[in-house]
Each structure stands twice: as C-alpha cells, then as structure tokens.
Amino acid sequence: MNNFNFYSPTEFVFGKGRENECGELVKKYGGTKVLIHYGGKSAIKSGLIDRVRASLDKSGIAYCELGGVQPNPRDTLVYKGIELARKENVDFILAVGGGSVIDSSKAIAIGVPYDGDFWDFYSGKHAEKALPVATVLTIAAAGSEGSGDSVITKEDGMLKRGTGSDVLRPRFSVMNPELTQTLPAYQTACGATDIMAHVFERYFTNTKEVEITDRLCEAVLCTMVKETPRVIADPDNYEARANIMWAGTVAHTNIVGVGREQDWNSHGIEHELSALYDCAHGAGLAVIMPAWMEFVYKHDIMRFCQMAVRVFGCNMDYADPEKTALAGIKAFRRFLHDIGMPINFTELGAKEEDIPVLVEKFGIGDGRTGGFVHLSAQDVAEIYRIAARAAL
Amino acid sequence: MNNFNFYSPTEFVFGKGRENECGELVKKYGGTKVLIHYGGKSAIKSGLIDRVRASLDKSGIAYCELGGVQPNPRDTLVYKGIELARKENVDFILAVGGGSVIDSSKAIAIGVPYDGDFWDFYSGKHAEKALPVATVLTIAAAGSEGSGDSVITKEDGMLKRGTGSDVLRPRFSVMNPELTQTLPAYQTACGATDIMAHVFERYFTNTKEVEITDRLCEAVLCTMVKETPRVIADPDNYEARANIMWAGTVAHTNIVGVGREQDWNSHGIEHELSALYDCAHGAGLAVIMPAWMEFVYKHDIMRFCQMAVRVFGCNMDYADPEKTALAGIKAFRRFLHDIGMPINFTELGAKEEDIPVLVEKFGIGDGRTGGFVHLSAQDVAEIYRIAARAAL
C-alpha cells in the first residue's frame, strides 16, 4: 500500500425530505447570501427549487438564482455565474442538481474570489481559495457531491478539462433518494455506469497488497450489480435508489481508492466522446470501459479473474484463468446492455471514421498515459476501434 | 435504509514516516501550544515521542507533555491533564498512542473549556465545545482516531462510560503502520478483534434493504480475516499492518454503518468485564461476541448465513440454513482462538460466579437494551454464562 492522505469533510445529509433543512445547513456553514445554481426546468417543475427557496426563506437566508446548466457544463455559463455572484455579493453557492450543476457551481466558487480567468484552474493552476459550495443532489452518478473535483467544457472547441482542490469539497450535500425517482431510466443507467466506472478506475492498479481497498471497491460494485436492475425495472423503488445513491458517494470520495495507483484512462478516452458528440458521460463510459478492459486485461489476468468472480459471480476456471477474465468483461458488457446502455459506437451515435479526430483531441502525442497500463496514442485508437465494433 | 447524517472531517495522514509531519499539521489546524498526551514507556523508548517533539520544534510549536495513560483510561489522569492544559495555556491536544490515549485526550479537550466537572459529559451531557484534538496512532483497534467518541473509566467504582460529539473528531490523524510493528501479538489480536466487533455491532440490524452497508461491512471483515493471521505470524509484515490499520478506521467512522439500526449490546456487555477485571477490551469482546451471536442468531438466521458465507467462506446449507448460521459463529470463534484470543472466562481470567455482579453493573434493571435483539438482564446473564463455558 502506498502512503496517502484522505480528507472528506463534507457533511452528508441523507434521506427523505432532507432538502427542507437547506436553510439551517447554509446558516450552520456560515452562508448569508446564496446563489442557487441549477439546470433545466425539471428542478422547478418538480417543486424542488420551491422547497429549497422556502427553506432558505424560513432561515432568513437571502438568495439569487441562475439556471440553465447543461450536461457537460460550459464555461460560458460559469462566466455569467461569476458575474452574477459578484454583483449580488453572494458568499455561498448552492448547487441543486447533478454532477454538471455541481461542477459548474464549483467553477463559479473558484472564479468569484480570483482576479484572473477561472479557466486558469482548468489549465493546471491549483485553487487555494473558493466560496463555500454545498449541494442538493438529484442524480446518483458523478460523485461530485463528495469530491473536490470539477470538469468544465470550453464551448470554443468543446475542450473538456478538470480541476481539483480541497477548497472545492462541498460543506454539506443533501442526498434525498426520492429526488432521483423521477429520472428517466436512461439517465439512471448512465449514472450507475459512471459510479461503476469510478470504482473500476481505482480497482485496476499495479499496487500490491491492497486487500482493504479491493474489498471496498467490490462492495460498491456488488451493490450496483444488485440494485441497478431493480431501479430500471421499478423507478419508484426508494430502497434501491438509496443504496445506489450512497454507493455513488462512497465510490468517489476516494475512500475505496486510497493508497493505490489508479488508472483513469477510460475517463480520459470517454471525455473526447462526450465532448465531440455531446453524449452522456455514463453512456460513453459504457462503450469505452469494457473495450479498455479487453485491450488491457492480459496485463494482469488474475486481477480480472478477481473481478469476474467477486463482482459478477463467474466461476473461476483454474485450468484457464484467461477464460474467467474474459467472462467477467463479457458479463460487465451484458450488464450494461441489460440496463439499457449503448455498448458500441452505433448505439452511442459515434462514428468510427472520427477515431483519428478523437485520438488527436485526446492529445498525448508521442507520450503515454494511465496508471494501470501506459497507453500510447495508437493504443487509444485501438480501444476506440474495439469500442466502435463491440457486440454482446 | 433509514435517514442519516454522515460527517467525518478528520484528515487521515497515512503511511511510513508521516509522524514527522506533526508540526506542519498542528500549524495547519491552528495549534500554537500543544499538550502531547501519551501512555507508557514504549512511546518514549521507541523514539516516537522524540520524533514528534522534533517535528513540533521544527515548526516552532511549543508543547508540554503528560504520559501515564493506562488501558481503560481513568478519570483521575483526565483531571490532571485538564489542570496542566489550563496552566500551560494549551490550545491543541495531540494524542500519541492507541484508543486509550486518544479517549483520554478527548476527555481533556472537552474538560478544559468547561467550568463544571468533565464527567458531566460522560453522564449524558452533550459537548458543544472542545479544544482541537489530533492523533498519532500506534495501534489499529479502537477507531478513536476517526470518531467523535470517547470512553473513560471512573476509578472510584471502576465505572466505564462514554460520550460522543462532532467537536471531538480529530482534526488530523497520523497513521503509520510501522509504529504498530513492535506491538506484542496479543495486543495486535486484541485490536483486530475490536475492529471486527465494531463492524459486527453495525452488521446485525433489523433495518431492511441495506445492501451497500452490508457489503462495506463484509469488505472490512474479509480484510481482517485475511490480514490478521498474517500479522500474527509475521509482526513485521508492513503490508498486512497497513491493510488492518485502514480497515480499523473505516470500521468506525460509521461509513459502513449509516442508515441502519445498530446493536452495540456486545460492547456494553464486554465493558463490564474490562471494568471489573481490567482486561483488554478486545480480549473481552473475543469472549462475549460469539456468545452473543449464539444467543441471538435465531432472530435472523439468514443474516447469520450471509455472514457465514460471505465473511467466513462457509458453504450454504440450503436444506438447513441454521447449520450454516452456526457454522459461521463457530468459524468466528475458531478464528479468534487461532489469533491467540481467549474464548471463555477461564482463558480471560474472569469468574462465572461474578455474573450477578456483572449483570448488576450492566445496570438495565427491568428494562431491555440493544438494537438488534432487545435483551433483558436475564438474557445478559445467559450470554455471560455461554461466554463463561464456551469451547471450540
């Protein structure tokens, strides 16, 4: 196990009706003037924004609002948010939505106290200061409610880039699984795929002797394998929604990934898909992740066997472990298909002839990248090709 | 799943040599005058206290010291610590040791800013204010490095009582597994038992639909089942020590126990043993926990089957699940014996004829207690009797 620091100071406020505590929570964490940041109409139509307003009113907290966050949140709206927050003397950002809204809120939070262009932080600069951020989560997926990370897309060129800092960790995150019950099955499945991908990026490691984090990773994965089909079959299943929601947070605070080298190539490879086609991140991951696995599994066949047996319940083929490794990957792709995810370029709406563009945008040139297997641009192209043509 | 709040703001600073960062960490968290609180001579002889002093010196942090914490830490030393901290204008308590030292440090931390008797907080009062506490952990066991809990023994009458508050959560905890390599096998095994007990107290629940926390509990337990015998066989095994140390923290921040009713009767029943005989808490738990399981398993046979199969690798007897449930409990007791733990009163140094005294001190009178099975005083007496006579 490698040395590590683990820090996750967010207060998670979980369960039915907890959004009605927003006002008291903002007060507890020192906010006096809030920017409520959200996405489309669903948060308003569902009455959620009204409940958040009512809770802030009740606690005497002033607020202004900015909606319109899109999936793959854009820098253009972040600039608007920074301007509004400065004009209104906002001292607290409350994200009401999913990963995109939270990431956009974090970007505004770093931008407000910074004299330069907030994009600097998405180009390598480390954030030391930000307005406090909190969240009311409406989809189990990105894990942004418990992380210090944010990913923003620069509209000019659709460049997708991330930043991370402890100052971006939410002060509190309200997590009411009921709020996710109105999500379409497709979005629910995209979120589930994202959660599993967050674990797999950590699970595939070259660090030896990591039993505790291996087991914790598998705990989240087994939960997703059990609970996701239940939610797809019955969107109103609160209990399955609740298990997935907590799994999604545990998957990404890094408690399951500390002390081990991590990979993250699949996320990088996917980012180019969602940037080019504006598809859902989870859907892109469903296409890329099993293809990545097929390309790299020979690097550590026994680790893929462990996944196959412990997560997907495959029988170990002791005479031919490679068969078990491949059975596990196949079971994962089958699982993704069964929950309604695309498994190849056609189903995703991507085009094989764009692969050279995707690889170029990925931008590693003659270098190599990734923590588990160091991939070259040629390797990445091959993974796109496997993904393009994948079948059950 | 039940509604819950989860809050664990401690920064965990894990790995080789990390105690040399104490000075910078105290500074980061605002300390200027530290009380270094520790136990016996081993922390001095090993050079650990010297390294902590050197790190504080290097960062220009002043300090005073108080050693002498015993296992089952006493109120008498807490009073001394409070007096010393006030006299020296201490603004930060640094616990260098295991659960006892940390619990004693937390008691001092609440006592210093409080006008009354600190024991009030161990008699039901809730702490709203405390000096900041941090830890340098030397044994994986109590989980106190990541919790807001503290247990203190009143010397007059050997009354063992606890308190809990978010203000007692350590600001940081330095966790260097190397520091645990010098521990005797017996203490190591006591710590491992305590970690497993923390999980079992959460695992046995009447709350339905808790797949994610079930799986997380099992992740910690599987890790302990694998790694503990390795450490007993080879005390210098850093990797196994590291896995156990992180497992011990995960077991007790409550991340594996949120949203579910918990039991905690075994801890209460054990506390009377360690109070009366001054035995190690983990050793007492090794005697009590399987006896408690034997007394309650019929309440939910399938949950005990799940433990037997998933944690101890038993085969499921689908024709007679009760056999599997009992096989799991038997496997747990065998495991405890194999790592050198006592499994009955004789091996622990307790006496069956003291049972009426133990039950009376447990003090539930005509009431009932516990989250999984509500036990009467008579039930508790029966558990002591099973524990007294247990065999492999």
Chai-1 contact restraints between the chains, C-beta under 6 A:
chainA,res_idxA,chainB,res_idxB,connection_type,confidence,min_distance_angstrom,max_distance_angstrom,comment,restraint_id
A,M1,B,A242,contact,1.0,0.0,6.0,A-B,restraint_1
A,N3,B,G15,contact,1.0,0.0,6.0,A-B,restraint_2
A,F4,B,F14,contact,1.0,0.0,6.0,A-B,restraint_3
A,N5,B,V13,contact,1.0,0.0,6.0,A-B,restraint_4
A,F6,B,F12,contact,1.0,0.0,6.0,A-B,restraint_5
A,Y7,B,E11,contact,1.0,0.0,6.0,A-B,restraint_6
A,P9,B,P9,contact,1.0,0.0,6.0,A-B,restraint_7
A,E11,B,Y7,contact,1.0,0.0,6.0,A-B,restraint_8
A,F12,B,F6,contact,1.0,0.0,6.0,A-B,restraint_9
A,V13,B,N5,contact,1.0,0.0,6.0,A-B,restraint_10
A,F14,B,F4,contact,1.0,0.0,6.0,A-B,restraint_11
A,G15,B,N3,contact,1.0,0.0,6.0,A-B,restraint_12
A,E209,B,E239,contact,1.0,0.0,6.0,A-B,restraint_13
A,E211,B,T223,contact,1.0,0.0,6.0,A-B,restraint_14
A,E211,B,K226,contact,1.0,0.0,6.0,A-B,restraint_15
A,E211,B,N243,contact,1.0,0.0,6.0,A-B,restraint_16
A,I212,B,T223,contact,1.0,0.0,6.0,A-B,restraint_17
A,I212,B,N243,contact,1.0,0.0,6.0,A-B,restraint_18
A,I212,B,W246,contact,1.0,0.0,6.0,A-B,restraint_19
A,I212,B,A247,contact,1.0,0.0,6.0,A-B,restraint_20
A,R215,B,A219,contact,1.0,0.0,6.0,A-B,restraint_21
A,R215,B,C222,contact,1.0,0.0,6.0,A-B,restraint_22
A,R215,B,T223,contact,1.0,0.0,6.0,A-B,restraint_23
A,L216,B,A219,contact,1.0,0.0,6.0,A-B,restraint_24
A,A219,B,R215,contact,1.0,0.0,6.0,A-B,restraint_25
A,A219,B,L216,contact,1.0,0.0,6.0,A-B,restraint_26
A,A219,B,A219,contact,1.0,0.0,6.0,A-B,restraint_27
A,C222,B,R215,contact,1.0,0.0,6.0,A-B,restraint_28
A,T223,B,E211,contact,1.0,0.0,6.0,A-B,restraint_29
A,T223,B,I212,contact,1.0,0.0,6.0,A-B,restraint_30
A,T223,B,R215,contact,1.0,0.0,6.0,A-B,restraint_31
A,K226,B,E211,contact,1.0,0.0,6.0,A-B,restraint_32
A,E239,B,E209,contact,1.0,0.0,6.0,A-B,restraint_33
A,A242,B,M1,contact,1.0,0.0,6.0,A-B,restraint_34
A,N243,B,E211,contact,1.0,0.0,6.0,A-B,restraint_35
A,N243,B,I212,contact,1.0,0.0,6.0,A-B,restraint_36
A,W246,B,I212,contact,1.0,0.0,6.0,A-B,restraint_37
A,A247,B,I212,contact,1.0,0.0,6.0,A-B,restraint_38
